[in-house]
Amino acid sequence: MSKRFADTDKYKKPFIRNLPAAYKLLWDYICLDCDYAGIWQVDFEIAQIRIGKDALIEPETALRLFNDGEKRVEVINGGSKWFIRPFIEFQYGTLDPRNRVHNSVLCILEKEGIKGHISPLQGAKDKDKDK
């Protein structure tokens, strides 16, 4: 089981507050179901089962809502994968290729052709020390 940092203020943010309930669940689901580089294998059939059949979701609506005002989801690999853009910064801070975990994330991003928004200039951050 993967463990993730959770933003305890996420429901205070306008992006989440303004989403319909089904899409709040979908956003939480894809952020938890994605790999450690923030890439989700698109499978709306399974997502619908796990979210619940009473919370109907549509892929096109999800993309429109998630990218409203800011590009948060990037469709990659011909639509079979979604890259959750804010995932890496929230989970890791700035990526440092000298850190083994960060380096493996950078390798996945390179393999998927995702470039241009990750800056490996600073060292690894200790989230506990930041507080």
N, C-alpha and C positions, 0 to 999 in steps of 0.2 A: 504494500500500500504506500503510495506516495504521500508525502506531507507537504502542505503548501502554507505560505503565509496568508492570512486573511485580513482584509481591510475592514476593521470594525466600524468605520465611518461610511462604508460604501452606500448604504441606504439613505444617507444624508446628501449624497451628491446628486445634482440635477439629472445626470445621465441615467442613473438607476431609478431614481424617483419617478421619472417620466415614462419609463417603460411599462407597457401592459404586463400584468402579473405573469402570464405564460412566458414572456420574453425575459423577465427577471430570472425566472427559473432556468430558462435556456442559457442565459449568460453565465449564471453560477455553474450550471452543468458543464458547459464547454471549457470554462476556466479550471474545473476540477478534472475533467476527462482528457484534457490535452496532455501531450508529452512535456518533458521538462524544458523544452525549447519554446513552448507556447503554440505548438502545432496540433490542431485537432483533426483527426480523420473524420471527415464529414459522413455522418450516418444518422439521418433524421428519423429513420424508422426506429432505431434503438433509442435515440434521444426522446422521441415521443412516448415510447413505452416507459422509460425511466422517469420522465417528467410527469406523466399521467395523461391518460386519454381525454380527460376533461379540460386540459390546458392545451388547446390546439395551437400548433405552430406551423409557419410557412417559411421555407428558406429565404425567399425573396424579401419577405417582410422583415425577417430577422436581420438580413444584411442592411436593409434600408434603415431600420431603427438603430442598429449598432453603430452605423457609420454616420448617423445624423450629427452634424456639427463638428465631427472629428473622425478621421479614419482610424477605427479601432480593429477592424477585421480586414485582412487581405486574403483574397481568394488565390490559392496557388495550386500548382499541379493539375491544371485543367479543371479545377473545381472540386477535386476529390479531397482537398485539405484546405483548412482555414488557418491562417497565422494570426494569433491574437497579439496585436502590436504592443499594448501596455504590459503584457505578461512579464517579459524579461526585466524591464526596469523595476517593476514592483517586486518581483521575486529575488532578483540578484543585484540590483543597482547597476553600476557600470561594469560591463564585462571586461575581465582581464585575462588575456590568453595564457598567462603564466599559471592561472588557477585551473586545475584539472577539470573541474565541473564546468567552469566557464568555457574552457577550451572545447569541451565536447559539445556545448551549446553552439559555439561559433562554427564548429564543423558541420553540425546539422543545418544551421542557417545557410552556410555556404553550399551544402549539398542541395538544398531546396531552392537556391538562387535568390535568397533574401539578403539584400545588401542596403547600405546607405543610411541606416538609422541607428546602428549600434557603434558606439565609440569605445574601443578598448584602451583608454588612456590612463585610467586610474587603477589602483590595486583593488583587491576584493574588499567588500564591506562586511563588517560584522553588524547585522541588524540590531543586536542587543546593545551594542556600544553606541549606535546612533541615537538611541533614546536618552 
